[in-house]
Amino acid sequence: MELSQKNIFASYHLSFHDIELKYKKSSLLHYTQQIIPIDNISMRSYNVTRKVDLVALVIAGCIFIGFVTGITMLSEGINNKDIGELIGSVIAFIVTLVGLIYWINLISIRVYITTTTGVIIDFLHNKPNHQQVDQFIDQLKATQKKFFIDRYGNVDKSLPINDQLQNLVWLRNNSLLNNEEFEAKKNYLIGKNPEEKRIGFNKD
């Protein structure tokens, strides 16, 4: 599945397959490309928030100064009938408008997904729309869940039972198995049900 996004200042492209997520982010000043193994993605929860950082605060201050300057120059230009001040006020308002658009972009709602390697994946939450972004994340979670269950949740006769039990506990603790699924797999593993043949072997 793929997710492509674009706003005024940046474009994002995400795609995932069985074992990896590909992430690209391109802006006027920066380009990032990452290939992240699916088992390195922290998907127990993802953070959807408004990004407000120092740059956004500085720009907000400049917008306020530009707006006040524009109002002042416009008032003086009208009173003094000074064309220069009127033109200056128009320029100040245009700069203020551009700054406002950029500021709104900086505080737009974004999704943040962390990884075990410290990489933070960020993208927009409403491009193309909220539903498509949430669907992408849900499918990514489902793909990762299947990956981990296939790796750690299947019975392997070559592994000690204790090791396999630890794998099942890990899956449950990471919300990849619910309690009923955990108990069913554990009972099958240790041969608790009389009609099932015990598999695996003990560490001795």
Helices and strands as residue ranges (DSSP letters): E 2-6, E 10-16, E 20-27, E 31-37, G 38-40, E 47-50, H 54-80, H 83-106, E 109-114, E 120-124, H 130-152, H 161-173, H 179-190
